[in-house]
Structure formats: C-alpha cells, structure tokens
Amino acid sequence: MEKRSDVVVLVAIWEFLSAVIVLIPVVAILLMIPAAVSGNWPGMWMMPSTSYPVMGGMMTFAMSLFVMVLIFYFVIALLGGVWLLQGKEWGRILTIIHASLSVFSIPIGTVIGILVLIYITRPEVRAYFK
C-alpha cells in the first residue's frame, strides 16, 4: 500500500476545521429558535402584535432550514475527512463535494476550495484512493 501524502492529511485537517466552524452558527441558531417561536425576536416590537405568531413561525422555518443545510455541510466535511485519512474513495468524493461548496465562501474558502479541487483530482491522488 502506498504511503499517505502529507497534503492528504492537510486536506483532512481542513475538512475537520470546516466541520467544527460550521457548528458555531448551528448552536447559535438553535439557541435563537425558542425566542422566535415565543415572539421575543429582536425587532418584533415594531410590528403589530397580531403578526407575532406568523413572524415567529416564518423565522423558525427559515432558521430550521438553514440549520439543516449547515448540518448537511458538517456531515460532508466530517465524513470526508475521516474517509480521506482512511484512504477510501468515498472520502475523495466527499472532499470534492465539500471543496465545491467551499468555493462559495469568498475569499478564503474560494482559494482553499480551488486548491483542494486541483489537488484531489490529480491522477496520482486518484490512484491512491483506488
């Protein structure tokens, strides 16, 4: 079996850091959902009291949807990093997905995402994961 590249380890570390960083807004949003449901959302005092339940429901839906997207991103990053270190092809595939999504995180995620995509699609790297 071939020796694992140091760059593969760096990419896995980037995957794990991304997974941990995405948990910060998840926790913050989950702490805000009770305020949105109860109608104690900041700025809601400027609206008529009859719109509180509607606004609370919309905010809860929007925050829940956002949390689900972030958790999906977390799972991709975490599993991608673990499987990358294990030398599994699924790790390479999830890393490609994660790097592609990271391209939209301007400017740092864009640069790192492009570099990872270039590296992880090289023939010798692909051969390591086969």
C-alpha positions as CSV (number, residue, x, y, z in Angstrom):
1,M,0.0,0.0,0.0
2,E,1.2,3.5,-0.9
3,K,2.2,6.0,1.8
4,R,-0.4,8.6,2.5
5,S,0.6,12.1,1.3
6,D,1.1,14.9,3.8
7,V,-1.2,17.0,1.6
8,V,-4.0,14.5,2.1
9,V,-3.5,14.9,5.9
10,L,-3.7,18.8,5.4
11,V,-6.8,18.4,3.4
12,A,-8.4,16.2,6.1
13,I,-7.4,18.8,8.7
14,W,-9.1,21.5,6.6
15,E,-12.2,19.2,6.4
16,F,-12.3,18.8,10.2
17,L,-11.8,22.6,10.8
18,S,-14.6,23.3,8.4
19,A,-16.9,20.9,10.3
20,V,-16.1,22.5,13.7
21,I,-16.5,26.0,12.4
22,V,-19.9,25.3,10.9
23,L,-21.1,24.1,14.3
24,I,-20.8,27.6,15.7
25,P,-23.8,29.1,13.8
26,V,-25.8,25.9,14.3
27,V,-25.6,26.2,18.0
28,A,-26.3,30.0,17.9
29,I,-29.4,29.4,15.7
30,L,-30.7,26.6,17.8
31,L,-30.4,28.9,20.8
32,M,-32.5,31.5,19.0
33,I,-35.4,29.3,17.8
34,P,-37.2,29.5,21.2
35,A,-37.1,33.3,21.0
36,A,-38.6,33.3,17.5
37,V,-41.3,30.9,18.5
38,S,-42.3,32.9,21.5
39,G,-42.4,36.1,19.6
40,N,-39.5,37.7,21.5
41,W,-37.4,38.1,18.4
42,P,-35.3,41.3,18.3
43,G,-37.2,43.9,16.3
44,M,-40.6,42.3,16.7
45,W,-41.7,45.1,18.9
46,M,-42.0,47.3,15.8
47,M,-44.7,45.1,14.3
48,P,-48.4,44.9,15.3
49,S,-48.9,42.3,18.0
50,T,-51.2,40.2,15.7
51,S,-48.2,39.4,13.4
52,Y,-46.0,37.8,16.2
53,P,-47.1,34.2,15.7
54,V,-46.8,34.5,11.9
55,M,-43.3,36.1,12.1
56,G,-42.2,33.6,14.7
57,G,-43.3,30.7,12.5
58,M,-41.5,32.1,9.5
59,M,-38.3,32.8,11.4
60,T,-38.4,29.3,12.9
61,F,-38.9,27.7,9.5
62,A,-36.1,29.8,7.9
63,M,-33.7,29.1,10.8
64,S,-34.5,25.4,10.8
65,L,-33.9,25.2,7.1
66,F,-30.6,26.9,7.5
67,V,-29.6,24.6,10.3
68,M,-30.4,21.6,8.2
69,V,-28.1,22.9,5.4
70,L,-25.3,23.6,7.8
71,I,-25.7,20.1,9.4
72,F,-25.5,18.6,5.9
73,Y,-22.3,20.5,5.3
74,F,-21.0,19.4,8.6
75,V,-21.6,15.7,7.8
76,I,-20.0,16.0,4.4
77,A,-16.9,17.7,5.9
78,L,-16.6,15.3,8.8
79,L,-17.1,12.1,6.9
80,G,-14.9,13.4,4.1
81,G,-12.1,14.0,6.5
82,V,-12.4,10.6,8.2
83,W,-12.6,8.6,5.0
84,L,-9.9,10.7,3.4
85,L,-7.5,9.7,6.2
86,Q,-8.6,6.0,5.8
87,G,-7.8,6.2,2.1
88,K,-11.3,5.5,0.9
89,E,-12.7,6.6,-2.5
90,W,-15.8,8.0,-0.7
91,G,-13.5,10.4,1.2
92,R,-12.2,11.7,-2.0
93,I,-15.7,12.1,-3.5
94,L,-17.0,13.9,-0.4
95,T,-13.9,16.1,-0.4
96,I,-14.7,17.1,-3.9
97,I,-18.3,18.0,-2.9
98,H,-17.0,19.9,0.2
99,A,-14.4,21.8,-1.8
100,S,-17.0,22.7,-4.5
101,L,-19.3,24.1,-1.8
102,S,-16.5,25.9,-0.2
103,V,-15.8,27.8,-3.4
104,F,-18.8,30.0,-2.5
105,S,-17.2,31.0,0.8
106,I,-15.4,34.1,-0.5
107,P,-12.4,34.8,-0.2
108,I,-10.7,32.1,1.9
109,G,-13.0,29.2,1.1
110,T,-12.7,30.0,-2.6
111,V,-8.9,29.8,-2.6
112,I,-8.7,26.7,-0.4
113,G,-11.6,25.0,-2.3
114,I,-10.0,25.6,-5.7
115,L,-6.6,24.3,-4.4
116,V,-8.2,21.2,-2.9
117,L,-10.1,20.5,-6.2
118,I,-6.9,20.8,-8.2
119,Y,-5.0,18.5,-5.8
120,I,-7.7,15.9,-5.2
121,T,-8.4,15.4,-8.9
122,R,-4.8,14.8,-9.9
123,P,-4.2,11.3,-11.4
124,E,-1.7,10.2,-8.8
125,V,-4.0,11.2,-5.9
126,R,-6.9,9.4,-7.6
127,A,-4.8,6.3,-7.9
128,Y,-4.0,6.4,-4.2
129,F,-7.7,6.2,-3.4
130,K,-8.5,3.3,-5.8
